[in-house]
Amino acid sequence: MAAPGRLWSQLLCAAWLLTAGGVLRAEVSVVDDAGTTLRLAQPAQRIVSLAPHLTETLFAAGAGEHVVGTVEYSNYPAAAAKIARVGGYSQIDLERVAALRPDLIIAWQSGNAAAHLDRLRALGLPIYISQPDRIEDVATEIERLGALAGSAAVANRAAASFRERLAGLQHSYGKRPPVRTFYQIWKQPLMTVGGKQIISDVIRLCGGDNVFGKLETMAPTVTVEAVIAANPEAIVASGMGESRPEWLDDWRRWTSITAVARGNLFFVPPDLIQRHTPRLLDGAESVCRQLETARSRRSAK
């Protein structure tokens, strides 16, 4: 029979393995946005992210130190610039991914090629599929990624903060008079967002009404004539960089559009509105203020 002191030491060691060391041993089970249950024998230590917004969200979830590979344009936070690249989100270098020996891949359902993901699965690599289409899904995603990476404490705090801030915006703008809004992604081809796209949810949050919200496609192509016929009260554009795209002002020639007549041509930096990350609420705040400006420009009755 073991001496009391030795037995106590063994119990302490076992307790440590179940707590501090247990972080690496506890099984993780998460349901992804495709409805698939992903099970890991232990939290992931080597993660490859296949989209810029997924990299950003991993950092927000406290898992940044475990990201060993990502794609081009993963530029936030600054630490993401030091991570090895595995191509672009639509052109993944599968050999580079495999060479990084990941124990988890975070993929973007509507952005990554299904064929690429199938080939990675064939290598036995576990894949979490992400597709947050509603603003509140961002908070859930933070929690899931934190669970997968063993950083749940950080992730849960970040998710709670996100939900609190979202609730504040819903309270401030949710019951404001509707503003018919056209959101422009690009000029040639002329692209907007359909009703299932998360930006459409931002417009709804701000009391807006997406004039192409009935379209099922995530990023449909439309015509100038269709925009004129829809007669939006506000036109919001993003573009590719941090500066206002010159083509936003091309609408000024169409003076019959209410948004043009009232000067409601607005810009939001794409990283704040087109990425499914915590910074989406920064973009939402900007859109909400812009639609409030549009309301203030209505003729007094």
Disulfide bonds with the S-S distance in Angstrom:
Cys206-Cys288 2.09
